[in-house]
């Protein structure tokens, strides 16, 4: 212990030992001492020296410290000292804290290399990392906390290697997930930092952490800490969530299906009280907005992005973001990021775009949010980053939104412009920015207007109607003419900013406007000054800045050739090609056209949809325009080298293709209509078969009921036989008379039951008669149709046959019931005979009773006879109904035979149509071969056929159909 006192700074005589010698002696003490207290004191001394003598402790003591971790796990204090010592040796954080700003960078690099080298030594034996994972499981604070810090430092130094070791170790990630549930905030917070390092750029670990309920725990921590008002712990949790979700489609889907998007809404409930925003709150809200953007990023799969966008709308998250967007007192960077977030939440989602169009700013009078944002975009006093964000928001609002495009363009049309001038529309703001003296406003307005025309030929034609009043006294000019005028006079107008930027923006607008719109090309060529201006710009040898303008002019001229419908005699395709050959040269033209795709700013803009520029001077290209250039560059190059004969052949082929396409579409339409009629007939057959099945079920039920009644009748007959035997004995005459009256009442009840059954059968026959009438009317309707299927006819015949069978069964049932009625009459006569015998042999008292009984029985028998007469009459009427039904069945059979003949005729007509279509297919394939021989690319996959032959065949088809 005296030795340790000397090391720890106690008084000693003689010269002091050096640091390296002291560390060596301490290491020997750790390795050789048998007492735990001595080893613990030695490790504590190494810990105190590890900050100052990091290199020496790391070289000499690391092996001994690892041995302590393996052997002395029972003592938490020595384990804690050993872990702290290893952390001091491996971590670079302590050195960075002690560094001054004046120290050299070389020393910092050496420190970083030192930590990385010690980490490599530690993880060389994978058992060391596994041992560290087991120590992290200990609940003791003095073991768990230094273990977490050491593992975090290892991941910072050698992340991929340590990640792989943890991934292959049993339950490695699950052990670390338990840190988030620790009640001690220090360990929980450092556990979040550990998981940040663990999940960096490793999708496998990210999935494991997500499925270990990480989302639930992290969101709980954020809520407990106060959401955006929380401290740095909220920031760490948000960074961890970004690691888990960014570029990980599986985790994003799990996050959405777990209904965690709904739990993000309270994050953005910001009070509009202007109480000030702390730096931590700004950071937290910024990360929260970025997390929303991770879920709806355009780089994600379209299906996943769309489902997240819909979930954000349904839970009210989009509405909350729009509230922040229109709130006052929001910091500029938060407002910018909110605009970018709203942009990606509504991008390509019609439901969200419609909602955003309905959002109004809290002004008097209220204005649409789109108008307010466009006002800031064309305002040169607004920050550059904010203006870029508004442009991105406008682009996302119009992306795949033809309805929104139409609403924007409609604000420019003469019929919808507000004559009073009280309100400013989106179209007026875009025109004002397009023709202002600020080059950045020119570019933004041009790109925004180009997005309103993207892939919408109808709006391109409508925009040609827009007229602008340039000055008082002069006639109005079209928007297209004004754009070309500003383009040609660009150098003469004083502008703030880059003049090239204005010209590039206008050229991108014109290229988008004229592409795939022959009418717009004709209007552009109608101005005689446009083509000389373009050829002059392309032919000149200008500096590097002007090369981009030359390339865009070449693209615009190429679009004017490729989409030219030759409606203007002076500007036909062939004449424009000759003009290029004379004044520019084909090779020179193609070279200038290639300047666009070779430009550095072009490649940057092509990477992602969001416009992100380091400075306003770099704002040259739009992402959607780069797609248009890729599509048209090769097509225009081929069009320039084509001869006039090839153009004529191509036009003729296009015309014939259009004609044959029309013929094929016509026949397809006819076949489609026939298929619909067949489907309707099939549905009718299905309904008839279902009705038939119902009738069969009712018949079976009736048969079973009749059988039950027969059984009951047989039982009654047996009982009556027994009762007659008892009546033969002359004892108890009064009691026997009572039994006879009971039997008579039973017979009366039975007769009433049979009467009810006859009424039921009569009602069923009426229903069948009505069903036969329905069938008759349906067959008449089916006879009027031109195309009816053979299967429906056969099904109707089968159905009528089944109806005949059912009628025969009903006849047999009526006969059986008539036989049963006759049996009941015989039984009544027997009862009359049995009642007469005991009355003759009775006493005077019983004679009076018997006379009364006889009178009653005679009355009941009369009533029964009358009922039997009525039943016989009903039976005759039922027979008449059956005869009439048989006659209707015969009529239906005649009608069906006629329908069968019509089906045969329609089948012949369909066969003729199929033969004609097969002939057309052969002719179209022959035309394809001819076109390929001529070198013309055939893009249409449908069949084609030659013009002259197609006309003859079409005439022939019409004659055959007539």
Secondary structure by P-SEA (a helix, b strand, c coil): caaaaaaaccccccccccaaaaaaaaaaaaaccccaaaaaaaaaaaaaacccaaaaaaaccaaaaaaaaacccccaaaaaaaaaaaaaaccaaaaaaaccccccaaaaaaaaaaaaaaaaaaaccaaaaaaaaaaaaccccccaaaaaaaaaaaaaaccaaaaaaaaaccaaaaaaaaccccccaaaaaaaaaaaaaaacccaaaaaaaaacaaaaaaaaaaaaaccccccaaaaaaaaaaaaaccccaaaaaaaaaaccccccccccccccccccccaaaaaaaaaaaaaaaaaacccccaaaaaaaaaaaaaaaaaaaaaaaaacccccaaaaaaaaaaaaaaacccaaaaaaaaaccccccccccaaaaaaaaaacccccaaaaaaaaaaaaaaacccaaaaaaaaaaacccccccccccccaaaaaaaaaacccaaaaaaaaaaaaaaacccaaaaaaacccccccccccccccaaaaaaaaaaacccccccccaaaaaaaaaaaaaaaacccaaaaaaaacccaaaaaaaaaaaccccccaaaaaaaaaaaaaaaaaacccccccccaaaaaaaaaccccaaaaaaaaacccccaaaaaaaccccccccccccccccaaaaaaaaacaaaaaaaaaccaaaaaaaaaaaaaaaaaaaaaaaaaaaaaaaaaaaaaaaaaaaaaaaaaaaaaaaaaaaaaaaaaaaaaaaaaaaaaaaaaaaaacccaaaaaaaaaaaaaaaaaaaaaaaaaaaaaaaaaaaaaaaaaaaaaaaaaaaaacccccaaaaaaaaaaaaaaaaaaaaaaaaaaaaaaaaaaaaaaaaaaaaaaaaaaaaccaaaaaaaaaaaaaaaaaaaaaaaaaaaaaaaaaaaaaaaaaaaaaaaaaaaaaaaaaaaaaaaaaaaaaaaaaaaaaaaaaaaaaaaaaaaccccccccccccaaaaaaaaaaaaaaac
